[in-house]
Amino acid sequence: MLKNNLKYFFFLLLLITVGCAKRGSITGGLKDTIAPVLKVSFPNNFSKNFKGNEIKLVFDENIKLKNLNKQLIISPPMKYEPSILPTTPTKTITIKIKDTLQPNTTYSFNFGQSIADNNEGNPFNQFKYVFSTGDYIDSLDLGGTIKSAYDKEVESFVSVMLYDVNDAFKDSVVYNENPRYVTNTLDSLKTFRFENLKAGKYLLVAMKDYNNNNKYNPKTDKIGFSKDYITIPNDTIYELELFKEALPFKTFKPIQASGNRLLLGYEGVVNSFAALPKLILKNNTEVLSNIITKFPKKDSLQVWYKPIKVDSLNLAVAKDKYEANFTFKIKDQKKDTLSISALQTGNLKFRERFTLESSTPLIRIENSKINLVNSTKTVVPFTTEYDEFNQKLYFDFKKEPSENYIFEILPGALTDFFEKSNDTLTYKINTKNTSDYGNLTVALENVKQFPVIIELTNIKGDVLASEYSEKNIPIEFNLIEPELYTLRAIYDSNKNKEWDSGNYLEKRQAEEVIYFSKEIPVRANWDVNQIFDLSIPYTPEIKKKEANKKLP
């Protein structure tokens, strides 16, 4: 009996213990959403007559530093970066200055969003520590916006610089010297703002500085600039457009790619046959016959020559003011052979031309040895056009809806530079019904000047069609695939029918590009009439409004 009572007693005690444990459980409480607070700094923030080399910042809780190398902006820049310690969670940050500070200068440490509390990561947004080595804190400011000269969106972390324009000023300062002041758009902003500036005359420059060294490298960086020098104080809101400069033409030593082809790498723009440099290929004093074509998707030219048994060759290159001579060894390598491939298989869109690509450059096309018939075996007339620069052969013919076509290319129809010809080739293609496509007619409004290039792009920005207009007439993009499109207008100032970038030293801005403010849906068997007002440029605010419209 006593044994049973003890069992019941221990069972009851266990229930009481479990019940108490449940009633006393921790719920976690409210989430911390408050950013850290700076309690004190040594010296005080906005101190004058700063003489030391160490700064301490004390916060009300443990903080951590995030992406300090991207977020921290020190203006004016220092030649030797200060050390900021520790990198582990702490309440106190110590900044040790390694540079010699300039006299009578206001310095600003803008930490962006790099300081956050250790527990929840709440950022101390745009915290700035400011001090002056003189008797006063400079207090003038300047602001503006950044956009891309060509792309719809501008990149993040764009640096904006101010350079003193004085007796020692040269335009080359952006290549060699640190700016007087620097700020940054950081990761989410397309605007910039300078604070704590001194009155004066400045050069204003924006730079996508991939090397993070505050110096302009045209090979890698993008640049934007105010054409005229600016004076501070100034309440103008500046807009700077970033562009990638076209590099001056330059070639590198040729590389032998095969027994009958060289690869010649280059810098600069060579995008057409007309833009090719003059090339002379020699075996001693003998000039060798050659053909130059573009190497696909690379900044390289292909120099084709007839196979020759020699130890070395010489290549002379000339374009505008550039000249170079290369002598290089020639090895016995496998030779390129002729092969033909079709860029379209199956469906051929109405706006496309049937295209063949050759592995070696063609020198003869005999249309009499090419047959094109439709589904009823009726012969269809056609013409051809050969793009030697890109090694592409285009076929033009009248396409009928919902039709099947067969190309038969007989032996000897295509002959390449090495006198090699094709075997019999057969290609089958078809077209859809016109009702499977849509039509887009664009009416232009408020065009500042002509000519203007109107490009039809997909939502990725790929150009799908382009029209060149020298007067204000409707632009028609007929028989296009059903999908979302947008439009881009280019003011073709030099009338060369392509967009041209700018040049910093020439003080030439890129040609103006304007994006249509929203996406245009084109559906099958639809006719869409769209007004494109070129006085309403695309902005991030418009993008945000369009995105909000799509929300459920």
C-alpha positions in Angstrom: 0.0 0.0 0.0 2.8 2.4 0.9 4.6 1.4 -2.3 1.5 2.4 -4.4 1.1 5.7 -2.5 4.7 6.6 -3.2 4.2 5.9 -7.0 1.2 8.2 -7.0 3.1 10.9 -5.1 6.0 10.9 -7.6 3.6 11.0 -10.5 1.8 14.0 -9.1 5.1 15.8 -8.4 6.2 15.3 -12.1 2.9 16.8 -13.4 3.4 19.9 -11.2 7.0 20.3 -12.3 6.0 20.1 -16.0 3.1 22.5 -15.5 5.4 25.0 -13.9 7.9 24.7 -16.7 5.3 25.5 -19.3 4.0 28.6 -17.4 7.6 29.9 -17.1 8.7 29.5 -20.7 10.5 32.4 -22.5 8.6 33.9 -25.5 11.4 35.9 -27.0 9.9 39.4 -26.8 9.8 42.1 -29.4 12.3 42.2 -32.3 15.0 44.9 -31.9 14.5 47.5 -34.8 16.5 50.4 -33.3 19.8 51.4 -34.9 22.9 51.9 -32.8 23.5 55.3 -31.2 26.8 57.1 -31.0 27.3 57.9 -27.3 30.6 59.8 -27.5 33.5 60.3 -29.8 37.1 61.4 -29.1 37.7 64.0 -30.4 34.0 65.2 -30.7 32.3 65.0 -34.0 32.7 68.3 -36.0 35.8 69.2 -34.1 38.1 72.0 -35.3 41.9 72.3 -35.3 42.3 68.5 -35.3 46.0 67.7 -34.7 46.0 64.0 -33.8 46.0 60.7 -35.7 43.5 58.7 -33.8 39.7 58.8 -33.5 37.5 56.7 -31.2 33.8 56.2 -31.7 31.8 54.7 -28.8 28.3 53.3 -29.4 25.5 52.3 -27.0 25.7 48.6 -28.0 27.9 46.1 -29.8 28.2 47.0 -33.5 29.6 45.2 -36.5 31.1 46.6 -39.7 29.6 45.4 -43.0 31.1 46.0 -46.5 33.3 48.7 -45.1 35.5 48.7 -48.2 32.5 49.6 -50.4 30.5 51.7 -48.0 33.1 54.0 -46.3 33.7 57.3 -48.2 36.6 59.5 -47.0 36.6 63.0 -48.4 39.0 64.3 -49.3 40.6 60.9 -50.1 43.7 59.9 -48.2 46.8 58.6 -49.9 47.2 55.9 -47.3 44.0 54.3 -46.1 43.4 54.6 -42.3 43.1 51.4 -40.3 39.7 50.9 -38.6 39.7 48.4 -35.8 38.5 46.0 -34.5 36.7 44.0 -37.2 34.9 41.9 -34.5 31.7 43.1 -32.7 32.5 45.9 -30.3 31.1 49.1 -28.8 34.2 51.1 -29.7 35.7 51.7 -33.1 39.2 53.1 -33.4 40.3 55.0 -36.5 44.1 55.3 -36.9 45.1 57.9 -39.6 48.3 57.0 -41.5 48.3 60.0 -43.9 49.6 63.5 -43.4 46.5 65.7 -43.2 46.1 68.9 -45.3 46.0 72.2 -43.4 42.7 74.1 -43.1 40.8 71.2 -44.6 37.4 69.7 -43.6 37.5 65.9 -43.6 34.4 63.6 -43.7 34.2 59.9 -42.9 30.8 58.8 -44.3 30.2 55.2 -43.2 27.1 54.7 -45.4 25.3 51.6 -44.1 28.4 49.8 -42.9 27.7 50.3 -39.1 25.0 48.0 -37.8 24.0 46.5 -34.4 25.4 43.1 -33.8 22.2 41.3 -33.0 19.6 42.3 -35.7 21.9 44.1 -38.2 20.0 47.4 -38.0 22.2 49.9 -39.8 23.2 53.3 -38.5 22.3 54.9 -41.8 24.7 57.4 -43.4 26.6 58.1 -40.2 29.3 60.8 -40.7 32.2 61.8 -38.6 33.6 65.2 -39.6 36.5 67.2 -38.4 38.6 70.2 -39.6 42.3 70.8 -39.4 41.6 74.5 -39.5 39.5 77.0 -37.5 36.2 76.3 -39.2 34.1 73.5 -40.7 33.3 73.9 -44.4 29.5 73.8 -44.8 28.6 74.2 -48.5 27.0 71.4 -50.5 26.3 70.2 -54.0 23.9 67.5 -55.4 22.8 65.8 -58.5 21.8 62.5 -60.3 23.7 59.8 -62.2 22.4 58.0 -65.2 23.8 55.7 -67.9 24.4 57.3 -71.3 23.2 54.2 -73.1 21.8 51.5 -70.7 18.4 51.8 -69.1 19.8 51.4 -65.6 22.9 52.8 -64.1 25.3 50.7 -62.0 25.6 50.9 -58.2 28.5 52.4 -56.3 29.4 55.2 -58.7 32.0 57.6 -57.4 31.5 61.3 -57.9 34.5 63.6 -57.7 35.4 67.3 -57.4 38.8 68.5 -58.6 40.2 71.9 -57.8 40.5 74.1 -60.9 43.5 76.3 -60.1 46.7 77.5 -61.8 48.2 73.9 -61.6 45.0 72.3 -63.0 45.2 70.0 -66.1 42.5 67.8 -67.6 44.8 64.8 -67.0 44.2 65.2 -63.3 41.5 62.4 -63.4 44.1 59.9 -64.6 46.9 60.8 -62.1 45.6 62.6 -59.0 43.1 62.1 -56.2 40.1 64.4 -56.2 39.7 67.2 -53.7 36.3 65.7 -52.7 34.7 62.4 -53.4 31.3 60.9 -52.7 29.4 57.7 -53.8 25.9 56.7 -54.9 26.3 53.5 -52.8 24.2 50.4 -53.7 20.6 51.7 -53.9 20.8 55.4 -54.9 21.1 57.1 -58.3 21.7 60.5 -56.6 24.8 62.0 -55.1 25.4 64.7 -52.5 28.5 66.5 -51.4 28.6 68.2 -48.0 31.2 70.2 -46.1 32.6 71.8 -49.2 34.8 74.8 -49.5 33.9 77.7 -51.9 35.8 77.5 -55.2 35.9 76.4 -58.8 35.8 72.7 -59.6 35.7 70.0 -62.2 32.8 67.6 -61.6 33.3 64.0 -62.7 31.4 60.8 -62.1 33.2 57.5 -62.4 32.4 53.8 -62.2 35.8 53.1 -60.6 36.3 49.3 -60.9 39.8 49.6 -59.4 38.6 51.6 -56.4 41.6 53.9 -56.6 39.9 57.2 -57.5 41.8 57.4 -60.8 40.3 57.0 -64.3 41.4 54.0 -66.3 39.7 54.2 -69.8 40.3 50.5 -70.4 38.0 49.4 -67.5 36.2 52.4 -66.1 33.2 54.4 -67.1 33.1 58.2 -66.9 30.7 61.1 -66.9 31.5 64.8 -66.5 30.1 68.3 -66.5 31.3 70.0 -69.7 31.8 73.3 -67.9 33.6 73.9 -64.7 31.3 74.6 -61.7 31.6 77.1 -58.9 30.5 76.6 -55.3 28.3 77.8 -53.8 25.8 76.6 -56.4 22.2 75.4 -56.1 22.1 73.6 -59.5 21.1 70.0 -59.6 23.6 68.3 -61.9 22.9 65.3 -64.1 26.0 63.2 -65.1 25.8 60.5 -67.7 28.2 57.6 -67.5 29.7 56.1 -70.7 32.5 53.8 -71.6 35.0 55.5 -73.9 36.0 54.0 -77.2 39.7 53.3 -76.8 42.2 54.6 -79.4 42.9 51.9 -82.0 45.8 49.6 -81.0 46.8 46.1 -82.0 48.7 43.3 -80.3 51.2 40.8 -81.7 49.5 38.4 -84.0 48.8 34.8 -83.0 48.9 31.9 -85.5 45.5 30.2 -85.1 45.9 27.6 -87.9 48.0 26.9 -91.0 46.2 29.6 -92.9 44.9 32.1 -90.4 46.3 34.6 -87.9 44.4 36.3 -85.0 45.1 39.9 -84.5 43.8 41.3 -81.1 43.0 45.0 -80.9 41.6 47.8 -78.8 39.2 50.4 -80.1 36.2 50.1 -82.4 36.3 48.0 -85.6 32.7 47.1 -86.2 32.5 47.1 -90.0 34.4 46.5 -93.1 34.8 50.3 -93.7 36.4 50.6 -90.2 39.2 48.0 -90.9 42.8 49.0 -90.5 45.1 48.7 -93.5 47.0 45.4 -93.2 50.0 44.4 -95.3 51.2 40.8 -94.8 54.7 40.1 -96.2 57.2 37.2 -96.7 60.4 39.2 -96.7 59.6 41.7 -99.5 56.8 39.7 -101.1 53.3 40.9 -100.3 50.9 38.0 -99.6 47.3 38.0 -100.6 45.0 38.0 -97.6 41.4 38.6 -96.4 40.5 40.2 -93.1 37.3 39.2 -91.2 35.9 39.6 -87.7 36.5 36.9 -85.1 33.1 36.3 -83.5 32.4 37.9 -80.1 36.0 38.9 -79.5 38.0 42.1 -80.2 40.2 40.2 -82.7 40.5 40.2 -86.5 41.2 37.1 -88.5 43.9 37.5 -91.2 43.5 34.7 -93.8 46.4 33.9 -96.1 47.3 31.1 -98.5 49.4 28.3 -96.9 53.1 29.0 -97.3 56.2 27.2 -96.0 58.3 29.9 -94.3 59.9 30.4 -90.9 58.4 33.9 -90.3 56.1 36.6 -91.7 55.7 40.3 -91.2 52.5 42.2 -90.7 52.2 46.0 -91.0 49.2 47.7 -89.5 48.0 51.2 -90.1 44.8 53.1 -89.0 44.5 56.8 -88.8 47.7 57.9 -86.9 48.4 54.4 -85.5 51.2 52.3 -87.1 52.7 49.0 -86.0 55.0 46.3 -87.4 55.1 42.7 -86.2 57.4 39.9 -87.2 56.4 36.4 -85.9 57.2 32.8 -86.4 55.1 30.5 -88.5 54.6 26.8 -87.6 53.2 23.9 -89.6 49.6 23.7 -88.3 46.4 22.1 -89.4 44.5 24.3 -92.0 41.0 25.5 -91.7 38.5 23.9 -94.1 35.2 25.1 -95.6 32.0 24.3 -93.8 28.6 25.9 -94.1 26.0 26.2 -91.4 22.5 27.7 -91.3 21.7 30.2 -88.6 18.0 29.4 -88.8 16.5 25.9 -88.6 12.8 25.2 -88.8 10.9 28.5 -88.5 12.1 31.6 -90.4 10.6 34.8 -89.0 9.2 37.3 -91.5 11.6 40.0 -90.4 14.7 37.7 -90.7 16.8 36.9 -93.7 17.8 33.3 -94.2 21.5 33.2 -93.3 24.4 30.9 -93.9 27.7 31.2 -92.1 30.9 30.0 -93.6 33.9 28.8 -91.6 36.3 30.3 -94.2 35.7 33.5 -96.2 33.9 33.1 -99.5 35.0 34.7 -102.7 32.4 33.5 -105.2 28.7 32.8 -104.9 27.0 31.4 -107.9 23.2 31.8 -107.6 22.6 29.7 -110.7 23.7 26.7 -108.6 21.2 27.4 -105.8 17.6 26.4 -106.0 14.8 27.7 -103.8 11.3 26.0 -104.1 8.1 26.2 -102.0 5.8 23.4 -101.0 4.3 23.1 -104.5 7.8 22.8 -106.0 7.4 26.2 -107.5 10.7 28.0 -108.0 11.0 31.1 -105.8 13.2 34.0 -107.0 15.9 35.2 -104.5 18.9 37.4 -104.3 22.0 37.1 -102.1 24.2 39.4 -100.2 27.6 38.4 -98.7 28.9 40.1 -95.6 32.7 39.4 -95.9 33.5 41.0 -92.5 31.2 38.6 -90.6 31.4 35.7 -93.1 27.6 35.6 -93.5 25.6 35.0 -96.7 22.1 36.5 -96.7 19.1 35.3 -98.8 16.3 37.7 -99.7 13.0 36.4 -101.1 9.3 37.1 -100.8 8.0 35.1 -97.9 4.5 33.8 -98.0 2.6 32.9 -94.8 2.3 29.3 -93.7 4.7 28.1 -96.3 7.5 25.5 -96.5 10.7 26.2 -98.4 13.7 24.1 -99.5 17.1 25.5 -100.3 19.2 23.2 -102.4 22.8 24.4 -102.8 24.6 22.4 -105.5 28.3 21.6 -105.5 30.4 24.5 -106.5 27.9 27.2 -105.6 30.1 28.5 -102.8 33.9 28.9 -103.2 36.2 30.1 -100.5 39.5 32.0 -100.4 41.4 28.7 -100.7 39.4 27.6 -103.8 37.5 25.0 -101.9 33.9 24.5 -102.8 30.8 23.0 -101.0 29.2 19.6 -101.5 25.4 19.4 -101.9 23.6 21.2 -99.1 19.9 21.1 -98.3 18.0 23.3 -95.8 14.3 23.2 -95.0 12.6 26.1 -93.4 9.0 27.2 -92.9 7.0 30.4 -92.1 4.1 30.9 -89.7 0.8 32.6 -90.5 0.8 36.4 -90.3 -1.9 36.2 -87.7 0.7 34.6 -85.4 2.5 38.0 -85.3 1.7 41.5 -84.2 2.3 45.0 -85.6 3.6 48.0 -83.8 3.4 51.5 -85.2 5.2 54.3 -83.3 4.4 58.0 -83.6 7.2 60.2 -82.5 6.5 63.4 -80.5 8.7 66.3 -79.4 11.7 65.2 -81.4 14.5 67.8 -80.9 16.4 66.9 -84.0 16.7 64.4 -86.9 18.0 61.9 -87.8 16.9 59.7 -85.0 17.4 55.9 -84.5 14.4 54.1 -83.1 15.3 50.7 -81.6 12.8 48.0 -80.6 14.2 46.0 -77.7 13.0 43.2 -75.5 12.9 43.6 -71.7 16.5 42.5 -71.4 17.6 45.4 -73.7 18.5 43.2 -76.7 17.9 45.1 -80.0 15.4 43.1 -82.1 14.7 45.7 -84.8 15.9 49.2 -85.7 14.6 52.0 -87.9 16.5 55.1 -89.1 14.3 58.2 -89.5 15.3 61.5 -91.0 11.9 63.1 -90.7 8.8 62.7 -88.5 6.9 59.9 -90.1 5.3 56.8 -88.4 7.8 54.1 -87.5 6.5 50.6 -88.3 7.7 47.4 -86.8 5.5 44.9 -88.6 5.2 41.1 -88.1 7.0 41.0 -84.8 6.8 38.1 -82.2 4.1 38.4 -79.5 5.9 39.6 -76.3 6.8 42.6 -74.2 8.8 45.3 -75.9 10.3 48.7 -75.1 11.6 51.5 -77.3 14.9 53.4 -77.4 15.6 56.6 -79.3 19.1 57.7 -80.2 19.8 61.2 -81.5 22.3 60.5 -84.2 24.2 63.7 -84.1 27.0 62.7 -86.5 24.6 60.9 -88.9 26.6 57.6 -89.0 23.5 55.5 -88.1 24.9 54.2 -84.8 25.3 55.3 -81.2 28.6 57.0 -80.4 30.1 57.2 -77.0 31.7 60.3 -75.5 35.3 61.3 -74.9 36.6 62.9 -71.7 39.6 64.7 -73.1 37.7 65.9 -76.2 34.9 67.1 -73.8 32.5 65.3 -76.0 29.4 63.8 -74.4 27.8 60.5 -75.7 25.0 60.8 -78.1 21.7 61.2 -76.3 19.6 58.1 -75.6 16.0 58.2 -74.5 14.0 55.1 -73.3 10.3 54.8 -73.6 8.7 55.0 -70.2 7.0 51.6 -70.0 6.8 48.2 -71.6 4.6 47.7 -74.7 2.7 44.4 -74.9 2.3 43.1 -78.5 -0.1 40.2 -79.0 -0.7 37.9 -81.9 -2.9 39.3 -84.6 -2.9 42.7 -82.9 -2.1 46.2 -84.3 -0.6 48.5 -81.6 -0.4 52.2 -82.1 2.0 53.8 -79.7 3.0 57.4 -79.1 6.7 57.9 -78.1 7.1 61.3 -76.5 10.9 62.0 -76.5 10.5 64.8 -74.0 9.5 62.3 -71.3 12.7 60.3 -70.5 12.6 57.1 -68.5 13.4 57.4 -64.8 13.6 55.0 -61.9 10.4 56.7 -60.5 8.5 55.7 -63.7 9.9 52.1 -63.3 8.6 52.0 -59.7 5.1 53.2 -60.7 5.0 50.6 -63.5 6.1 47.8 -61.0 3.4 48.9 -58.5 0.7 48.6 -61.2 1.7 44.9 -61.7 1.3 44.1 -58.0 -1.9 42.1 -57.2 
